[in-house]
Amino acid sequence: MITRFFQPPERDRWDDYFEPGEVLLWQGAPEPGPHTYIGTIAISIFGIPFLIAGLTTASMGLGYVFGMNGLADLGLGLFLTAFSVPFLGAGAAMTIGSWLYAFNAHKFTRYALTNKRAYLATSFFRHSLATYVIAADDVVTLTQGQTDSVHFKTIHDRDSDGDRTTQKIGFDNIKEGQEVYALIRQIQRGLT
């Protein structure tokens, strides 16, 4: 895998990143809208206690500030209000932000497939471009549903606790899944 900083496709062309002899076979982006409701709902539910704790602490702090009877109340109110900010931020990010990201992920992700590599470009917090060589022995899977996902790399690793992790890399939530799957299989067989 090669990761480079990337400017969104509106400003650059895919060809600017190709090696000699590479030809663009397909390009696309995820379909708009959330595709994993269960995951987004789970993150939202997990964020509700953070949001409630932040709102409660902020309201207590502001209550001390605006109803102060002395300098001690002002100090305690400012402390509680400042203490609530990380909880409010985390809670809002998990409850509201996860839905905003799910509905807008297609705006920040672009995919491309050449006769040699797969390109995954993202431009959310920072611009990055990851490239993966399509090898003949890679396991390629096609998952069909309302949208399709084509995974062409599986990375096995160990986390800091020594537990085994598996990450599937591919083009998620695209509408041309069968076409892309067929192109990747042709690349693996050397037909492109």
C-alpha positions as a Markdown table, in Angstrom:
| # | Residue | x | y | z |
|---|---|---|---|---|
| 1 | Met | 0.0 | 0.0 | 0.0 |
| 2 | Ile | 1.2 | 3.5 | -0.8 |
| 3 | Thr | -0.3 | 6.5 | 0.9 |
| 4 | Arg | 0.2 | 10.0 | -0.4 |
| 5 | Phe | -1.3 | 13.3 | 0.3 |
| 6 | Phe | -4.1 | 13.9 | -2.3 |
| 7 | Gln | -6.0 | 16.9 | -3.7 |
| 8 | Pro | -9.6 | 16.1 | -4.5 |
| 9 | Pro | -10.4 | 15.0 | -8.0 |
| 10 | Glu | -12.0 | 18.3 | -8.8 |
| 11 | Arg | -8.5 | 19.9 | -8.9 |
| 12 | Asp | -6.4 | 17.0 | -10.0 |
| 13 | Arg | -6.8 | 14.3 | -12.5 |
| 14 | Trp | -6.3 | 10.6 | -11.7 |
| 15 | Asp | -3.7 | 10.5 | -14.5 |
| 16 | Asp | -1.5 | 12.8 | -12.4 |
| 17 | Tyr | -0.9 | 9.8 | -10.0 |
| 18 | Phe | -0.5 | 7.0 | -12.5 |
| 19 | Glu | 2.7 | 5.3 | -13.3 |
| 20 | Pro | 3.7 | 4.8 | -16.9 |
| 21 | Gly | 1.5 | 2.2 | -18.6 |
| 22 | Glu | -1.4 | 2.6 | -16.2 |
| 23 | Val | -4.8 | 3.1 | -17.8 |
| 24 | Leu | -8.0 | 4.1 | -16.0 |
| 25 | Leu | -10.6 | 1.4 | -16.2 |
| 26 | Trp | -13.2 | 2.7 | -13.8 |
| 27 | Gln | -13.8 | 5.5 | -11.3 |
| 28 | Gly | -16.6 | 6.2 | -8.9 |
| 29 | Ala | -17.7 | 7.1 | -5.4 |
| 30 | Pro | -19.9 | 5.6 | -2.7 |
| 31 | Glu | -23.6 | 6.1 | -3.2 |
| 32 | Pro | -25.1 | 8.9 | -1.1 |
| 33 | Gly | -26.8 | 8.2 | 2.3 |
| 34 | Pro | -26.1 | 6.0 | 5.3 |
| 35 | His | -25.5 | 2.3 | 4.5 |
| 36 | Thr | -24.7 | 0.9 | 7.9 |
| 37 | Tyr | -27.7 | 1.9 | 10.1 |
| 38 | Ile | -26.8 | -0.5 | 12.8 |
| 39 | Gly | -23.3 | 1.0 | 13.3 |
| 40 | Thr | -24.5 | 4.6 | 13.1 |
| 41 | Ile | -27.3 | 3.9 | 15.6 |
| 42 | Ala | -24.9 | 2.1 | 18.0 |
| 43 | Ile | -22.5 | 5.0 | 17.9 |
| 44 | Ser | -25.4 | 7.4 | 18.5 |
| 45 | Ile | -26.6 | 5.5 | 21.5 |
| 46 | Phe | -23.1 | 5.3 | 23.0 |
| 47 | Gly | -22.8 | 9.1 | 22.6 |
| 48 | Ile | -26.1 | 9.9 | 24.4 |
| 49 | Pro | -24.6 | 9.6 | 27.9 |
| 50 | Phe | -21.7 | 11.9 | 27.0 |
| 51 | Leu | -24.1 | 14.5 | 25.6 |
| 52 | Ile | -26.4 | 14.3 | 28.7 |
| 53 | Ala | -23.4 | 14.6 | 31.0 |
| 54 | Gly | -22.1 | 17.6 | 29.1 |
| 55 | Leu | -25.4 | 19.4 | 29.0 |
| 56 | Thr | -26.0 | 18.7 | 32.7 |
| 57 | Thr | -22.6 | 20.0 | 33.7 |
| 58 | Ala | -22.8 | 23.0 | 31.4 |
| 59 | Ser | -26.2 | 24.0 | 32.8 |
| 60 | Met | -25.0 | 23.6 | 36.4 |
| 61 | Gly | -21.9 | 25.7 | 35.5 |
| 62 | Leu | -24.0 | 28.4 | 33.8 |
| 63 | Gly | -26.4 | 28.4 | 36.8 |
| 64 | Tyr | -23.5 | 29.2 | 39.1 |
| 65 | Val | -22.2 | 31.9 | 36.8 |
| 66 | Phe | -25.5 | 33.7 | 36.3 |
| 67 | Gly | -26.8 | 33.2 | 39.8 |
| 68 | Met | -23.5 | 33.8 | 41.6 |
| 69 | Asn | -23.4 | 35.0 | 45.1 |
| 70 | Gly | -19.7 | 35.7 | 45.1 |
| 71 | Leu | -16.3 | 35.0 | 43.5 |
| 72 | Ala | -16.4 | 31.3 | 44.5 |
| 73 | Asp | -19.6 | 30.7 | 42.6 |
| 74 | Leu | -18.1 | 32.4 | 39.5 |
| 75 | Gly | -15.0 | 30.2 | 39.7 |
| 76 | Leu | -17.0 | 27.0 | 40.2 |
| 77 | Gly | -19.4 | 28.0 | 37.4 |
| 78 | Leu | -16.6 | 28.7 | 34.9 |
| 79 | Phe | -14.8 | 25.4 | 35.9 |
| 80 | Leu | -18.0 | 23.4 | 35.4 |
| 81 | Thr | -18.7 | 25.0 | 32.1 |
| 82 | Ala | -15.2 | 24.4 | 30.8 |
| 83 | Phe | -15.3 | 20.9 | 32.2 |
| 84 | Ser | -18.4 | 20.2 | 30.1 |
| 85 | Val | -16.9 | 21.1 | 26.8 |
| 86 | Pro | -15.2 | 17.8 | 26.0 |
| 87 | Phe | -18.3 | 15.9 | 27.0 |
| 88 | Leu | -20.5 | 18.1 | 24.9 |
| 89 | Gly | -18.1 | 17.8 | 21.9 |
| 90 | Ala | -17.8 | 14.0 | 22.2 |
| 91 | Gly | -21.5 | 13.5 | 22.7 |
| 92 | Ala | -22.4 | 15.8 | 19.8 |
| 93 | Ala | -19.9 | 14.1 | 17.5 |
| 94 | Met | -21.2 | 10.6 | 18.3 |
| 95 | Thr | -24.9 | 11.4 | 18.2 |
| 96 | Ile | -25.2 | 14.1 | 15.5 |
| 97 | Gly | -21.8 | 13.9 | 13.8 |
| 98 | Ser | -22.0 | 10.2 | 13.0 |
| 99 | Trp | -25.3 | 10.8 | 11.1 |
| 100 | Leu | -23.9 | 13.9 | 9.3 |
| 101 | Tyr | -20.9 | 11.9 | 8.2 |
| 102 | Ala | -23.0 | 8.9 | 7.1 |
| 103 | Phe | -25.2 | 11.2 | 4.9 |
| 104 | Asn | -22.1 | 13.0 | 3.4 |
| 105 | Ala | -19.4 | 10.4 | 3.2 |
| 106 | His | -19.9 | 10.1 | -0.6 |
| 107 | Lys | -18.7 | 13.8 | -0.9 |
| 108 | Phe | -15.3 | 12.9 | 0.7 |
| 109 | Thr | -14.4 | 9.6 | -1.0 |
| 110 | Arg | -13.4 | 8.8 | -4.6 |
| 111 | Tyr | -12.4 | 5.4 | -6.1 |
| 112 | Ala | -10.4 | 4.6 | -9.2 |
| 113 | Leu | -9.3 | 1.3 | -10.8 |
| 114 | Thr | -6.5 | 1.0 | -13.3 |
| 115 | Asn | -5.0 | -2.0 | -15.1 |
| 116 | Lys | -2.5 | -2.3 | -12.2 |
| 117 | Arg | -3.8 | -0.7 | -9.1 |
| 118 | Ala | -6.8 | 0.4 | -7.0 |
| 119 | Tyr | -6.9 | 4.0 | -5.7 |
| 120 | Leu | -8.9 | 5.2 | -2.7 |
| 121 | Ala | -8.9 | 8.9 | -2.2 |
| 122 | Thr | -10.4 | 10.7 | 0.9 |
| 123 | Ser | -10.6 | 14.4 | 1.6 |
| 124 | Phe | -12.4 | 14.7 | 5.0 |
| 125 | Phe | -10.1 | 16.2 | 7.6 |
| 126 | Arg | -7.0 | 15.8 | 5.4 |
| 127 | His | -6.5 | 14.7 | 1.8 |
| 128 | Ser | -4.9 | 11.3 | 1.3 |
| 129 | Leu | -4.6 | 8.8 | -1.5 |
| 130 | Ala | -4.0 | 5.1 | -0.8 |
| 131 | Thr | -3.0 | 2.8 | -3.7 |
| 132 | Tyr | -3.1 | -1.0 | -3.7 |
| 133 | Val | -1.5 | -3.3 | -6.3 |
| 134 | Ile | -4.0 | -5.9 | -7.6 |
| 135 | Ala | -2.2 | -9.2 | -7.2 |
| 136 | Ala | -3.2 | -12.5 | -8.8 |
| 137 | Asp | -3.5 | -14.2 | -5.5 |
| 138 | Asp | -5.6 | -11.6 | -3.7 |
| 139 | Val | -9.0 | -12.8 | -2.6 |
| 140 | Val | -11.7 | -10.6 | -4.2 |
| 141 | Thr | -15.2 | -10.6 | -2.8 |
| 142 | Leu | -18.4 | -9.0 | -4.0 |
| 143 | Thr | -21.1 | -8.2 | -1.5 |
| 144 | Gln | -24.4 | -7.2 | -3.1 |
| 145 | Gly | -27.4 | -5.4 | -1.6 |
| 146 | Gln | -28.9 | -2.0 | -2.1 |
| 147 | Thr | -25.4 | -1.0 | -2.9 |
| 148 | Asp | -22.4 | -3.3 | -3.7 |
| 149 | Ser | -19.0 | -3.6 | -2.0 |
| 150 | Val | -16.0 | -5.1 | -3.7 |
| 151 | His | -13.1 | -5.9 | -1.4 |
| 152 | Phe | -9.7 | -6.8 | -3.0 |
| 153 | Lys | -7.3 | -6.8 | -0.1 |
| 154 | Thr | -7.4 | -8.3 | 3.4 |
| 155 | Ile | -4.9 | -7.1 | 5.9 |
| 156 | His | -4.3 | -9.3 | 9.0 |
| 157 | Asp | -2.5 | -7.6 | 11.8 |
| 158 | Arg | -2.2 | -7.6 | 15.6 |
| 159 | Asp | -3.3 | -4.8 | 17.8 |
| 160 | Ser | -1.4 | -3.5 | 20.9 |
| 161 | Asp | -3.0 | -6.2 | 23.0 |
| 162 | Gly | -1.8 | -8.9 | 20.7 |
| 163 | Asp | -5.3 | -9.6 | 19.4 |
| 164 | Arg | -5.6 | -10.5 | 15.7 |
| 165 | Thr | -7.4 | -7.9 | 13.6 |
| 166 | Thr | -8.7 | -8.2 | 10.0 |
| 167 | Gln | -9.3 | -5.2 | 7.7 |
| 168 | Lys | -11.0 | -5.6 | 4.4 |
| 169 | Ile | -10.1 | -2.9 | 1.8 |
| 170 | Gly | -12.1 | -2.1 | -1.2 |
| 171 | Phe | -14.7 | 0.0 | -2.9 |
| 172 | Asp | -17.7 | 0.2 | -0.5 |
| 173 | Asn | -21.3 | 1.1 | -1.3 |
| 174 | Ile | -20.9 | 1.5 | -5.1 |
| 175 | Lys | -23.6 | 0.8 | -7.7 |
| 176 | Glu | -21.4 | -0.9 | -10.3 |
| 177 | Gly | -20.2 | -3.8 | -8.1 |
| 178 | Gln | -20.5 | -6.6 | -10.6 |
| 179 | Glu | -18.7 | -4.6 | -13.3 |
| 180 | Val | -15.9 | -3.6 | -10.9 |
| 181 | Tyr | -15.6 | -7.2 | -9.6 |
| 182 | Ala | -15.3 | -8.5 | -13.2 |
| 183 | Leu | -12.6 | -5.9 | -14.0 |
| 184 | Ile | -10.6 | -6.8 | -11.0 |
| 185 | Arg | -10.8 | -10.5 | -11.9 |
| 186 | Gln | -9.6 | -9.7 | -15.4 |
| 187 | Ile | -6.7 | -7.7 | -14.0 |
| 188 | Gln | -5.8 | -10.8 | -11.9 |
| 189 | Arg | -5.9 | -13.0 | -14.9 |
| 190 | Gly | -3.7 | -10.5 | -16.9 |
| 191 | Leu | -6.5 | -9.8 | -19.5 |
| 192 | Thr | -6.3 | -6.0 | -19.3 |
